[in-house]
Amino acid sequence: MIRRPALRRVPDPARGFTLLEVLIALAILAIALAAAIQSAGSVAGNAAYLRDRTLADWVARNQFIEQRITRAWPSVGDSDGTVTMAGREWKWTMKVSGTPDPDMRQVDLKVSVKDDPKAGSLATLVGYLGKPQVTPGAPAP
């Protein structure tokens, strides 16, 4: 008997991928896309949260500056109100308390979204107001 050498199969370039190779590639692609979508959602959520915190901080600063500009000497106690900024309603609460110096008041401001009580306080500001000085000949504040 004559022994013939074994024929070697030459890969056919038009043969394509096996079903197992295609399934593994699809699984890897699905995992990568799921991670990308989750990351994009997280970025969008953080951007909205940071926007709200920034606006709430501006509301708190505006309320404090308003107290300084009007040169009002606020009485000790709590007050609250609402204000519109950037098309949204914001609720602010202000707690005025005394300090060891009788000519100074501590002002604690907290700001939250008016219609979203679960969000809690988005910004907190603590500031101090000095008693307005009366100059001779000027009307008292």
GROMACS elastic network, one bead per residue, 0.5 to 0.9 nm:
[ bonds ]
;  ai    aj funct       b0    kb
    3     6     6  0.89819   500
    4     7     6  0.85038   500
    5     8     6  0.89484   500
    9    12     6  0.86855   500
   11    14     6  0.87607   500
   11    15     6  0.77546   500
   12    15     6  0.53255   500
   12    16     6  0.84236   500
   13    16     6  0.70937   500
   15    18     6  0.89155   500
   17    20     6  0.81066   500
   17    21     6  0.61302   500
   17    22     6  0.65850   500
   18    21     6  0.52882   500
   18    22     6  0.64525   500
   18    23     6  0.88130   500
   19    22     6  0.51782   500
   19    23     6  0.62313   500
   19    24     6  0.87027   500
   20    23     6  0.51600   500
   20    24     6  0.62161   500
   20    25     6  0.86376   500
   21    24     6  0.52337   500
   21    25     6  0.62220   500
   21    26     6  0.86700   500
   22    25     6  0.51441   500
   22    26     6  0.61804   500
   22    27     6  0.86524   500
   23    26     6  0.50830   500
   23    27     6  0.61424   500
   23    28     6  0.86808   500
   24    27     6  0.50929   500
   24    28     6  0.62838   500
   24    29     6  0.86269   500
   25    28     6  0.52169   500
   25    29     6  0.61822   500
   25    30     6  0.86391   500
   26    29     6  0.50082   500
   26    30     6  0.60354   500
   26    31     6  0.86269   500
   27    30     6  0.51128   500
   27    31     6  0.62762   500
   27    32     6  0.86684   500
   28    31     6  0.52755   500
   28    32     6  0.62570   500
   28    33     6  0.86841   500
   29    32     6  0.51446   500
   29    33     6  0.61103   500
   29    34     6  0.85590   500
   30    33     6  0.51903   500
   30    34     6  0.60887   500
   30    35     6  0.86366   500
   31    34     6  0.51800   500
   31    35     6  0.62870   500
   31    36     6  0.87110   500
   32    35     6  0.52283   500
   32    36     6  0.62608   500
   32    37     6  0.87425   500
   33    36     6  0.50088   500
   33    37     6  0.61224   500
   33    38     6  0.85445   500
   34    37     6  0.52013   500
   34    38     6  0.61559   500
   34    39     6  0.85755   500
   35    38     6  0.51566   500
   35    39     6  0.61219   500
   35    40     6  0.86438   500
   36    39     6  0.51088   500
   36    40     6  0.61776   500
   36    41     6  0.86507   500
   37    40     6  0.51329   500
   37    41     6  0.61993   500
   37    42     6  0.86259   500
   38    41     6  0.51528   500
   38    42     6  0.62173   500
   38    43     6  0.87279   500
   39    42     6  0.50937   500
   39    43     6  0.62624   500
   39    44     6  0.87210   500
   40    43     6  0.51425   500
   40    44     6  0.62733   500
   40    45     6  0.86912   500
   41    44     6  0.51591   500
   41    45     6  0.61894   500
   41    46     6  0.86271   500
   42    45     6  0.51337   500
   42    46     6  0.61471   500
   42    47     6  0.85817   500
   43    46     6  0.51723   500
   43    47     6  0.61380   500
   43    48     6  0.87719   500
   44    47     6  0.51491   500
   44    48     6  0.64228   500
   44    49     6  0.87705   500
   45    48     6  0.53100   500
   45    49     6  0.63022   500
   45    50     6  0.87098   500
   46    49     6  0.50306   500
   46    50     6  0.60667   500
   46    51     6  0.84945   500
   47    50     6  0.51919   500
   47    51     6  0.61221   500
   47    52     6  0.86756   500
   48    51     6  0.50812   500
   48    52     6  0.62614   500
   48    53     6  0.86940   500
   49    52     6  0.51776   500
   49    53     6  0.62258   500
   49    54     6  0.86336   500
   50    53     6  0.50275   500
   50    54     6  0.60675   500
   50    55     6  0.85805   500
   51    54     6  0.51706   500
   51    55     6  0.62302   500
   51    56     6  0.85876   500
   52    55     6  0.51851   500
   52    56     6  0.60554   500
   52    57     6  0.85401   500
   52   112     6  0.89901   500
   52   113     6  0.83205   500
   52   122     6  0.73317   500
   53    56     6  0.50660   500
   53    57     6  0.61043   500
   53    58     6  0.86620   500
   53   112     6  0.88919   500
   53   122     6  0.53508   500
   53   123     6  0.62354   500
   54    57     6  0.51041   500
   54    58     6  0.63444   500
   54    59     6  0.87773   500
   54   122     6  0.86072   500
   54   123     6  0.80992   500
   55    58     6  0.50387   500
   55    59     6  0.62881   500
   55    60     6  0.87478   500
   55    85     6  0.74506   500
   55    86     6  0.77754   500
   55   122     6  0.89896   500
   55   123     6  0.87283   500
   56    59     6  0.50377   500
   56    60     6  0.62981   500
   56    61     6  0.86624   500
   56    85     6  0.88679   500
   56    90     6  0.73864   500
   56    92     6  0.89209   500
   56   110     6  0.85932   500
   56   111     6  0.57114   500
   56   112     6  0.66607   500
   56   113     6  0.79015   500
   56   121     6  0.86749   500
   56   122     6  0.60561   500
   56   123     6  0.54545   500
   56   124     6  0.85489   500
   57    60     6  0.51290   500
   57    61     6  0.61796   500
   57    62     6  0.85448   500
   57   110     6  0.89298   500
   57   111     6  0.75046   500
   57   122     6  0.76624   500
   57   123     6  0.51816   500
   57   124     6  0.72793   500
   57   125     6  0.77334   500
   58    61     6  0.50654   500
   58    62     6  0.59934   500
   58    63     6  0.85958   500
   58    85     6  0.88938   500
   58   123     6  0.87638   500
   59    62     6  0.50822   500
   59    63     6  0.62611   500
   59    64     6  0.87182   500
   59    83     6  0.77951   500
   59    84     6  0.88298   500
   59    85     6  0.75011   500
   59    90     6  0.76731   500
   59    92     6  0.79219   500
   59   111     6  0.71350   500
   59   123     6  0.86337   500
   60    63     6  0.52389   500
   60    64     6  0.63283   500
   60    65     6  0.86509   500
   60    92     6  0.72785   500
   60   109     6  0.61431   500
   60   110     6  0.68260   500
   60   111     6  0.62738   500
   60   123     6  0.70603   500
   60   124     6  0.71788   500
   60   125     6  0.63989   500
   61    64     6  0.51191   500
   61    65     6  0.60240   500
   61    66     6  0.84334   500
   61   109     6  0.86678   500
   61   125     6  0.73722   500
   62    65     6  0.50777   500
   62    66     6  0.59886   500
   62    67     6  0.86785   500
   63    66     6  0.50707   500
   63    67     6  0.64947   500
   63    68     6  0.89202   500
   63    92     6  0.84254   500
   63    94     6  0.88083   500
   63   109     6  0.81326   500
   64    67     6  0.51841   500
   64    68     6  0.65195   500
   64    69     6  0.88032   500
   64   107     6  0.79008   500
   64   109     6  0.78240   500
   64   125     6  0.84528   500
   64   126     6  0.89953   500
   64   127     6  0.75281   500
   64   129     6  0.89987   500
   65    69     6  0.59961   500
   65    70     6  0.85007   500
   66    69     6  0.51338   500
   66    70     6  0.60854   500
   66    71     6  0.83929   500
   66    72     6  0.89258   500
   67    70     6  0.55197   500
   67    71     6  0.62458   500
   67    72     6  0.59420   500
   67    73     6  0.80782   500
   67    74     6  0.79407   500
   67   129     6  0.81768   500
   68    71     6  0.50539   500
   68    72     6  0.68986   500
   68    73     6  0.88907   500
   68   129     6  0.70422   500
   68   130     6  0.87875   500
   69    72     6  0.78698   500
   70    73     6  0.88936   500
   70   141     6  0.84661   500
   71   129     6  0.89537   500
   71   130     6  0.89970   500
   71   131     6  0.81606   500
   71   132     6  0.60378   500
   71   141     6  0.67996   500
   72   131     6  0.82345   500
   72   132     6  0.73871   500
   72   141     6  0.66459   500
   73   105     6  0.83737   500
   73   129     6  0.78950   500
   73   130     6  0.79825   500
   73   131     6  0.60565   500
   73   132     6  0.68992   500
   73   141     6  0.80294   500
   74    77     6  0.85224   500
   74    96     6  0.71031   500
   74   105     6  0.78586   500
   74   129     6  0.86969   500
   75    78     6  0.88582   500
   75    96     6  0.69038   500
   75    97     6  0.81407   500
   75    98     6  0.89517   500
   75   105     6  0.86818   500
   76    95     6  0.75681   500
   76    97     6  0.50384   500
   76    98     6  0.65525   500
   76   105     6  0.79372   500
   76   106     6  0.89796   500
   77    94     6  0.82278   500
   77    95     6  0.57499   500
   77    96     6  0.52045   500
   77    97     6  0.65106   500
   78    93     6  0.72107   500
   78    94     6  0.56361   500
   78    96     6  0.62418   500
   78    97     6  0.87242   500
   79    92     6  0.85079   500
   79    93     6  0.58182   500
   79    94     6  0.52156   500
   79    95     6  0.65187   500
   79    96     6  0.83600   500
   80    91     6  0.73314   500
   80    92     6  0.54951   500
   80    94     6  0.58651   500
   80    95     6  0.86008   500
   81    90     6  0.84123   500
   81    91     6  0.58632   500
   81    92     6  0.55037   500
   81    93     6  0.66066   500
   81    94     6  0.86952   500
   82    89     6  0.65992   500
   82    90     6  0.54348   500
   82    92     6  0.60299   500
   82    93     6  0.87856   500
   82   114     6  0.74556   500
   83    88     6  0.82792   500
   83    89     6  0.57709   500
   83    90     6  0.53381   500
   83    91     6  0.66454   500
   83    92     6  0.78580   500
   84    87     6  0.62547   500
   84    88     6  0.54375   500
   84    90     6  0.60788   500
   84    91     6  0.89479   500
   85    88     6  0.55281   500
   85    89     6  0.66233   500
   85    90     6  0.72753   500
   86    89     6  0.84799   500
   88   113     6  0.77569   500
   88   114     6  0.82383   500
   89   113     6  0.64102   500
   89   114     6  0.55163   500
   89   115     6  0.75740   500
   90   111     6  0.67263   500
   90   112     6  0.58319   500
   90   115     6  0.82048   500
   91   110     6  0.82888   500
   91   111     6  0.56727   500
   91   112     6  0.53674   500
   91   113     6  0.59274   500
   91   115     6  0.86505   500
   92   109     6  0.68168   500
   92   110     6  0.55776   500
   92   112     6  0.65085   500
   92   113     6  0.86961   500
   92   114     6  0.85270   500
   93   108     6  0.80849   500
   93   109     6  0.56813   500
   93   110     6  0.53422   500
   93   111     6  0.65841   500
   93   112     6  0.88678   500
   94   107     6  0.66476   500
   94   108     6  0.55830   500
   94   110     6  0.66415   500
   94   111     6  0.89693   500
   95   106     6  0.80720   500
   95   107     6  0.57787   500
   95   108     6  0.50737   500
   95   109     6  0.65210   500
   95   110     6  0.87503   500
   96   105     6  0.65753   500
   96   106     6  0.56491   500
   96   108     6  0.64403   500
   96   109     6  0.87659   500
   97   105     6  0.58515   500
   97   106     6  0.52279   500
   97   107     6  0.66096   500
   97   108     6  0.82846   500
   98   101     6  0.78464   500
   98   102     6  0.71425   500
   98   103     6  0.88247   500
   98   104     6  0.68975   500
   98   106     6  0.61034   500
   98   107     6  0.89347   500
   99   102     6  0.64605   500
   99   103     6  0.82038   500
   99   104     6  0.60465   500
   99   105     6  0.57843   500
   99   106     6  0.65152   500
  100   103     6  0.87515   500
  100   104     6  0.79381   500
  101   104     6  0.55458   500
  101   105     6  0.81303   500
  102   105     6  0.77186   500
  102   131     6  0.85272   500
  103   129     6  0.84161   500
  103   130     6  0.57900   500
  103   131     6  0.50434   500
  103   132     6  0.85959   500
  104   128     6  0.65767   500
  104   129     6  0.56183   500
  104   131     6  0.60392   500
  105   127     6  0.84206   500
  105   128     6  0.55338   500
  105   129     6  0.52417   500
  105   130     6  0.65406   500
  105   131     6  0.78717   500
  106   126     6  0.71431   500
  106   127     6  0.58974   500
  106   129     6  0.65478   500
  107   125     6  0.79765   500
  107   126     6  0.56717   500
  107   127     6  0.51589   500
  107   128     6  0.58142   500
  107   129     6  0.73516   500
  108   124     6  0.72545   500
  108   125     6  0.58415   500
  108   127     6  0.66044   500
  108   128     6  0.87675   500
  109   123     6  0.80328   500
  109   124     6  0.56053   500
  109   125     6  0.50676   500
  109   126     6  0.63332   500
  109   127     6  0.83453   500
  110   121     6  0.60534   500
  110   122     6  0.75300   500
  110   123     6  0.57284   500
  110   125     6  0.65507   500
  110   126     6  0.89172   500
  111   114     6  0.87927   500
  111   120     6  0.84600   500
  111   121     6  0.54948   500
  111   122     6  0.58993   500
  111   123     6  0.52741   500
  111   124     6  0.65667   500
  111   125     6  0.87676   500
  112   115     6  0.87388   500
  112   116     6  0.76938   500
  112   117     6  0.76821   500
  112   119     6  0.71697   500
  112   120     6  0.60215   500
  112   122     6  0.52792   500
  112   123     6  0.70527   500
  113   116     6  0.53979   500
  113   117     6  0.71682   500
  113   119     6  0.72470   500
  113   120     6  0.78939   500
  113   121     6  0.79453   500
  113   122     6  0.77656   500
  114   117     6  0.70596   500
  116   119     6  0.56927   500
  116   120     6  0.76958   500
  117   120     6  0.57712   500
  117   121     6  0.86557   500
  119   122     6  0.72600   500
  121   124     6  0.71210   500
  129   132     6  0.86128   500
  130   133     6  0.86415   500
  132   140     6  0.89039   500
  132   141     6  0.73928   500
  133   140     6  0.86504   500
  133   141     6  0.87681   500
  134   137     6  0.86102   500
  134   138     6  0.68888   500
  134   139     6  0.76600   500
  134   140     6  0.60228   500
  134   141     6  0.76712   500
  135   138     6  0.55478   500
  135   139     6  0.81118   500
  135   140     6  0.82245   500
  136   139     6  0.83594   500
  138   141     6  0.89236   500
